[in-house]
């Protein structure tokens, strides 16, 4: 649990060090300059005047081009969906990059329902200890900040919300471990984060069990301001002073552009947007609860399909890849002990039946395997459960496939080959024994009961030709030897 003393201790050394550093760096420089005064005063004075003139020229031109001193740009990082390892890595990287670039402001655009498989305390501490001012914006309209996302927003120096958004509830903090945080601990942390940022802390307990819409949050002082867009938030922060671990910082984020009725405020420096790269997007997508579930079921069906088909083809390879990706996603999700097995091949178990009888694609006692697995797949918070229509659609598709597509495939794979007797008309063979008038003949390498056409006796070894089929008996007559 991240406790108040830990956060305060993390801030204090940074402020003391930052205050002490300039004094420690200036005094030695003055001593060295005093020791060098034995050199020629006139020569150094001339050099100093020339250097000073050049510095004034270039430093006077630079701010005009850049829009002001110390403007390192504004970074906006978009945090959408679950706060999983991919999004946590994105946030930590954004803070690190903003510090290295000397950014004026880091904006967190939040739309998240909670944390999954991450260290929430470490992530909150990363935001609190950032050396650059951090503003959190819950948006765009319709966005939410629940669970750990509520704590993340409260950890920012400035907290804003867009119209139509909801802040809270903060519990459960971690969706994969709903009982991992006690309510008192969450209330205490929210109270500290709000107070440390100069916001209303008395409503912290209400944010734990319930949420506040944007209007209530602004009116109660839980957030600093309302802003319909990121751009409006940026220009609204111009001139605001925020406390960072390095001390107080007055923000310069806007300038006035246009004339007359066209006058408006606009960001006075570059605004850079950061989001997940391709690898992060894949990892984030696989951690979305319904995605590995769907991949697992689809992969299992494809593997079953490949097992009952002749040869090894694309279906088996795709199915194996889908199952592997599903288990990569399951690695971040709290799996129920018995959920996955019935949803997979066991729930799709097929049954081989004797040749000539229609195959039954599902064991009678296994018909509910996939629905049971779908309902018991995940543990943790109920927020991780897929929408009700996803398991319904998957189970209906599986049942339809098992009842319509698989029987024909199983029959083709395992049924004994048969040849229609009518299809043998015109074929030639040989009598295995005397036909007087009935006996056995060999046609296409198989033995058949046969009767001589017109009851004319046919001797053993005589070449015969099939003239007709009467039920299970072929009618043959003597013919020239088969080629």
C-alpha positions in Angstrom: 0.0 0.0 0.0 1.3 3.4 -0.9 1.1 5.5 2.3 1.2 9.2 2.9 4.6 9.3 4.6 6.2 7.5 1.6 4.8 10.0 -0.8 5.9 13.0 1.3 9.3 11.5 1.8 9.7 11.1 -1.9 8.9 14.8 -2.5 11.0 16.3 0.3 14.5 15.2 -0.8 13.9 16.4 -4.3 12.9 19.9 -3.1 15.8 20.2 -0.7 18.3 19.0 -3.3 16.9 21.3 -5.9 17.2 24.3 -3.5 20.6 23.4 -2.3 22.1 22.7 -5.8 22.2 26.3 -7.2 24.0 27.6 -4.1 26.5 24.8 -4.2 27.1 25.5 -7.9 27.5 29.3 -7.7 29.9 29.8 -4.9 32.8 27.8 -6.3 32.4 29.7 -9.6 32.8 33.0 -7.8 36.0 31.7 -6.1 37.5 30.7 -9.3 36.7 34.1 -10.9 38.4 35.8 -8.0 41.6 33.8 -8.4 41.8 34.7 -12.1 41.8 38.5 -11.7 45.6 38.6 -12.0 45.1 38.4 -15.8 44.9 41.5 -17.9 41.7 43.4 -16.9 41.5 45.4 -20.1 41.7 42.3 -22.4 39.1 40.4 -20.4 36.8 43.4 -20.3 36.9 43.8 -24.1 36.2 40.1 -24.6 33.4 40.2 -22.1 31.7 43.1 -23.8 31.9 41.5 -27.2 30.6 38.2 -25.9 27.8 40.0 -24.1 26.7 41.8 -27.2 26.6 38.6 -29.2 24.6 36.9 -26.4 22.1 39.7 -26.4 21.6 39.5 -30.1 21.0 35.7 -30.2 19.0 35.4 -27.0 16.8 38.2 -28.1 16.0 36.5 -31.4 15.5 33.0 -30.0 12.5 33.7 -27.8 10.8 35.5 -30.6 11.1 32.4 -32.7 10.3 29.9 -30.0 7.5 31.9 -28.4 9.2 32.4 -25.0 11.9 31.2 -22.7 11.8 27.7 -21.3 9.0 26.4 -23.6 9.8 22.7 -24.1 6.5 21.6 -25.6 3.4 20.0 -24.2 3.0 16.2 -24.2 -0.4 14.5 -24.2 -0.5 10.8 -23.5 -3.7 8.9 -24.2 -4.6 6.3 -21.6 -7.6 4.3 -22.9 -9.1 1.0 -21.7 -7.7 -1.1 -18.9 -4.6 0.1 -17.1 -2.6 -3.0 -18.0 1.1 -3.5 -18.4 1.1 -1.9 -21.9 -0.6 1.3 -20.6 1.6 1.4 -17.5 4.7 1.2 -19.6 3.3 4.0 -21.9 2.7 6.3 -18.8 6.2 5.7 -17.3 7.8 6.3 -20.7 5.8 9.5 -21.2 7.0 10.8 -17.8 10.6 9.9 -18.5 10.5 11.5 -22.0 8.9 14.6 -20.7 11.5 15.0 -18.0 14.3 14.5 -20.5 12.9 16.9 -23.0 12.1 19.5 -20.3 8.5 19.7 -21.3 6.3 22.5 -20.0 3.4 20.2 -19.2 2.4 16.6 -19.4 -1.3 15.9 -19.9 -2.9 12.5 -19.2 -6.0 11.9 -21.2 -7.8 9.2 -19.2 -10.7 6.9 -20.2 -10.3 3.7 -18.1 -12.3 1.4 -16.0 -9.5 0.2 -13.7 -6.1 -1.6 -13.4 -5.2 -5.1 -14.4 -1.9 -6.9 -13.6 0.1 -3.8 -12.6 1.6 -2.2 -9.5 -0.8 0.6 -8.9 1.3 2.1 -6.1 4.3 2.4 -8.3 2.3 4.0 -11.1 0.8 6.6 -8.7 4.2 7.4 -7.3 5.5 7.9 -10.8 3.0 10.6 -11.4 3.5 12.2 -8.0 7.3 12.3 -8.4 7.3 13.6 -12.0 9.7 16.6 -12.3 7.4 18.2 -14.8 3.8 19.5 -14.1 1.2 16.9 -14.7 -2.4 17.5 -15.6 -5.0 14.8 -15.8 -8.1 15.2 -18.1 -10.9 12.7 -17.9 -12.2 12.9 -21.5 -13.5 13.0 -24.1 -17.2 13.3 -23.2 -18.5 9.9 -22.2 -15.2 8.8 -20.7 -14.8 7.3 -17.2 -12.1 7.1 -14.6 -12.8 4.1 -12.3 -10.7 2.1 -9.9 -6.9 2.8 -10.3 -7.7 5.4 -12.9 -9.4 7.5 -10.2 -6.2 7.4 -8.1 -4.1 8.2 -11.2 -6.2 11.2 -11.9 -6.0 12.4 -8.3 -2.2 12.0 -8.3 -1.9 14.7 -11.0 -1.0 18.3 -10.1 -4.1 19.5 -12.0 -7.3 17.5 -12.4 -9.9 18.4 -15.1 -13.0 16.6 -16.5 -14.9 17.0 -19.8 -18.7 17.3 -19.8 -20.5 14.0 -19.6 -17.7 12.2 -17.9 -17.7 10.2 -14.6 -15.0 10.2 -11.9 -15.0 7.1 -9.7 -15.8 4.8 -8.0 -12.2 4.2 -7.0 -13.0 0.6 -5.7 -12.1 -1.9 -6.7 -8.6 -0.5 -7.4 -7.3 -3.7 -9.2 -9.8 -5.6 -11.2 -7.8 -8.8 -11.0 -7.7 -8.6 -7.1 -10.8 -6.7 -5.9 -10.1 -7.5 -2.3 -6.4 -6.5 -2.4 -7.2 -2.9 -1.2 -9.2 -2.2 1.9 -11.7 0.7 1.7 -10.0 2.6 4.5 -6.7 2.5 2.6 -8.2 3.8 -0.6 -10.0 6.6 1.3 -6.7 7.6 3.0 -4.8 7.6 -0.2 -7.4 9.7 -2.0 -7.6 12.1 0.9 -3.8 12.6 0.8 -3.6 13.0 -3.0 -6.4 15.5 -3.1 -5.1 17.5 -0.2 -1.5 17.5 -1.5 -2.8 19.0 -4.8 -4.9 21.6 -3.1 -8.3 20.1 -4.0 -11.3 19.2 -1.9 -10.6 16.1 0.1 -13.8 15.7 2.1 -15.5 13.9 -0.8 -12.8 11.3 -1.0 -14.9 8.7 0.8 -17.7 9.2 -1.7 -15.4 8.6 -4.6 -14.5 5.1 -3.3 -18.0 3.6 -3.4 -19.7 5.8 -5.9 -18.8 8.1 -8.8 -19.3 11.8 -9.5 -20.4 13.2 -12.9 -18.5 16.1 -14.3 -20.9 18.7 -13.0 -20.9 17.4 -9.4 -17.1 17.0 -9.5 -16.6 20.6 -10.6 -19.2 22.0 -8.2 -17.8 20.1 -5.2 -14.2 21.1 -5.8 -13.0 17.5 -6.3 -11.5 18.6 -9.6 -9.8 21.9 -10.5 -11.8 22.8 -13.6 -14.0 21.5 -16.4 -12.6 21.5 -19.9 -14.5 20.3 -23.0 -11.2 19.4 -24.9 -7.5 18.9 -24.4 -6.9 22.2 -26.2 -9.2 24.1 -23.9 -7.5 22.6 -20.9 -4.0 23.6 -22.1 -4.9 27.2 -22.7 -6.9 27.4 -19.4 -3.8 26.5 -17.4 -1.8 29.5 -18.7 -0.5 31.5 -15.7 -1.5 28.8 -13.1 1.1 27.9 -10.5 1.5 24.3 -9.6 3.7 22.5 -7.0 6.1 19.9 -8.3 8.8 17.9 -6.5 11.2 20.5 -7.7 9.2 23.5 -6.4 6.5 25.8 -7.6 6.2 26.2 -11.4 4.2 29.0 -13.2 2.8 27.5 -16.4 3.0 29.3 -19.7 0.8 27.5 -22.1 -1.2 30.0 -24.2 -0.9 33.1 -26.4 -3.5 35.3 -28.0 -3.8 35.0 -31.8 -6.1 36.7 -34.3 -7.7 40.1 -34.3 -11.2 41.5 -33.5 -13.8 38.8 -33.3 -11.2 36.2 -34.4 -9.1 36.8 -31.3 -8.7 33.6 -29.3 -6.2 31.8 -27.1 -4.0 29.1 -28.6 -1.2 26.9 -27.3 2.1 28.9 -27.5 4.2 25.8 -28.1 4.2 22.4 -29.8 1.7 19.9 -28.5 2.8 16.3 -28.9 0.5 13.3 -28.7 1.7 9.9 -27.5 -0.2 6.6 -27.7 0.6 2.9 -27.7 2.9 1.6 -30.5 2.0 -1.5 -32.6 3.5 -3.9 -30.0 1.7 -2.2 -27.2 -1.6 -2.1 -29.0 -1.4 -5.9 -29.6 -0.5 -6.5 -25.9 -3.3 -4.2 -24.8 -5.8 -5.8 -27.1 -4.9 -9.3 -25.9 -5.5 -8.1 -22.3 -9.1 -7.1 -23.2 -11.1 -9.9 -21.5 -13.3 -10.9 -24.5 -10.5 -11.0 -27.0 -8.5 -14.0 -25.5 -11.8 -15.8 -24.8 -12.9 -15.5 -28.4 -9.4 -16.4 -29.7 -9.4 -19.5 -27.5 -12.7 -20.8 -28.6 -12.0 -20.1 -32.3 -8.6 -21.6 -32.1 -9.9 -24.8 -30.4 -12.6 -25.2 -33.1 -10.0 -24.8 -35.9 -7.8 -27.4 -34.2 -10.7 -29.8 -34.0 -11.5 -29.0 -37.6 -7.9 -29.9 -38.6 -8.0 -33.1 -36.6 -11.0 -34.4 -38.5 -9.8 -33.3 -41.9 -7.4 -35.1 -44.1 -3.8 -33.8 -43.9 -2.3 -30.8 -42.2 -3.5 -27.4 -43.5 -3.9 -23.8 -42.7 -6.7 -24.3 -40.2 -4.5 -26.1 -37.8 -1.7 -23.5 -38.0 -4.2 -20.6 -37.5 -5.9 -22.4 -34.7 -2.5 -23.0 -32.9 -1.6 -19.3 -33.3 -5.0 -18.2 -32.0 -4.7 -20.4 -28.9 -1.1 -19.2 -28.2 -2.3 -15.5 -28.4 -5.2 -16.4 -26.2 -2.9 -17.8 -23.5 -0.8 -14.6 -23.8 -3.9 -12.6 -22.9 -4.9 -15.1 -20.2 -1.5 -14.4 -18.6 -2.8 -10.9 -17.5 -6.3 -12.0 -16.5 -7.5 -13.8 -13.4 -8.6 -17.1 -14.7 -11.1 -19.3 -12.9 -9.9 -22.7 -11.9 -12.2 -24.7 -14.2 -13.4 -22.1 -16.6 -11.1 -22.6 -19.6 -11.3 -26.4 -20.0 -15.0 -26.8 -20.8 -14.8 -23.8 -23.2 -12.1 -25.5 -25.2 -11.7 -28.9 -26.9 -13.3 -30.8 -24.0 -16.5 -28.7 -24.5 -16.3 -29.4 -28.3 -15.6 -33.1 -27.9 -16.7 -35.2 -30.8 -17.7 -38.8 -31.0 -16.7 -41.3 -33.6 -19.5 -43.7 -34.6 -19.5 -46.9 -36.6 -19.4 -46.6 -40.4 -22.8 -46.3 -41.9 -24.3 -44.5 -39.0 -24.6 -40.7 -38.8 -21.8 -39.2 -36.6 -22.9 -37.4 -33.4 -20.8 -34.2 -33.1 -21.4 -33.7 -29.3 -21.5 -36.0 -26.4 -24.9 -35.6 -24.7 -23.3 -34.7 -21.4 -21.0 -32.2 -23.0 -23.6 -30.0 -24.7 -23.3 -27.4 -22.0 -19.4 -27.4 -21.9 -18.9 -24.2 -23.9 -21.6 -22.2 -22.0 -20.3 -23.3 -18.6 -16.8 -22.4 -19.6 -17.9 -19.0 -20.9 -19.6 -18.1 -17.6 -16.8 -19.4 -15.3 -13.8 -18.3 -17.4 -12.6 -15.3 -15.3 -12.3 -14.5 -11.6 -11.7 -11.1 -10.1 -14.1 -8.2 -10.6 -17.3 -8.5 -12.6 -16.1 -5.7 -14.8 -13.8 -8.3 -16.5 -16.8 -10.4 -17.6 -17.4 -10.1 -21.4 -20.7 -8.4 -22.4 -23.6 -10.9 -22.2 -24.1 -11.1 -25.9 -20.5 -12.2 -26.7 -20.8 -15.6 -24.9 -24.3 -16.0 -26.3 -23.1 -15.4 -29.9 -20.0 -17.7 -29.4 -22.1 -20.5 -27.9 -24.7 -20.3 -30.6 -22.1 -20.3 -33.3 -20.3 -23.4 -31.8 -23.6 -25.3 -31.5 -24.5 -24.4 -35.1 -21.1 -25.6 -36.3 -21.3 -28.8 -34.3 -24.7 -29.7 -35.6 -24.4 -28.7 -39.2 -20.8 -28.6 -40.4 -19.0 -31.2 -38.3 -21.2 -34.3 -39.0 -20.3 -34.3 -42.7 -16.6 -33.8 -41.9 -16.6 -36.6 -39.4 -18.4 -38.9 -41.9 -15.9 -38.1 -44.7 -12.9 -38.7 -42.3 -13.9 -41.9 -40.6 -16.7 -43.7 -42.5 -15.8 -46.7 -44.6 -15.6 -46.0 -48.3 -18.6 -47.3 -50.3 -19.4 -47.5 -54.0 -22.9 -47.3 -55.3 -23.8 -50.6 -57.1 -25.4 -48.7 -59.9 -22.1 -47.0 -60.5 -20.6 -50.4 -61.3 -22.7 -51.0 -64.3 -20.4 -51.4 -67.3 -17.4 -52.3 -65.1 -15.5 -55.6 -65.8 -14.1 -58.2 -63.5 -13.7 -61.9 -63.1 -15.7 -64.8 -61.6 -14.1 -66.1 -58.4 -16.1 -69.3 -58.7 -18.7 -70.9 -60.8 -21.9 -68.9 -61.3 -24.7 -71.3 -61.7 -26.5 -69.0 -61.7 -25.1 -67.2 -58.6 -21.7 -66.8 -57.1 -18.9 -64.3 -56.3 -17.2 -62.0 -58.7 -14.3 -59.5 -58.2 -14.9 -56.0 -59.5 -12.6 -53.1 -58.7 -10.7 -55.3 -56.3 -13.7 -56.0 -54.1 -15.8 -59.2 -53.9 -19.5 -58.9 -54.8 -22.4 -61.4 -54.9 -23.4 -61.8 -58.5 -25.9 -63.7 -60.7 -25.3 -64.6 -64.3 -27.5 -62.7 -66.7 -30.1 -64.9 -68.3 -29.1 -67.7 -65.9 -26.3 -68.8 -68.3 -23.6 -70.7 -66.3 -20.3 -68.9 -66.1 -17.1 -70.8 -65.1 -14.6 -69.7 -62.5 -12.0 -67.3 -63.8 -14.2 -66.2 -66.7 -14.1 -62.4 -67.4 -17.4 -60.8 -66.7 -19.1 -57.4 -67.3 -21.6 -55.9 -64.9 -24.9 -55.4 -66.8 -27.2 -54.4 -63.9 -27.7 -54.4 -60.2 -30.6 -55.9 -58.3 -30.5 -54.7 -54.8 -27.2 -56.1 -53.3 -26.7 -58.6 -56.2 -24.9 -57.7 -59.5 -26.1 -59.2 -62.8 -23.1 -60.1 -65.0 -22.5 -61.8 -68.2 -19.4 -63.4 -69.7 -17.1 -60.9 -71.4 -13.6 -60.7 -72.9 -10.8 -60.7 -70.4 -10.4 -57.4 -68.5 -7.5 -55.2 -69.5 
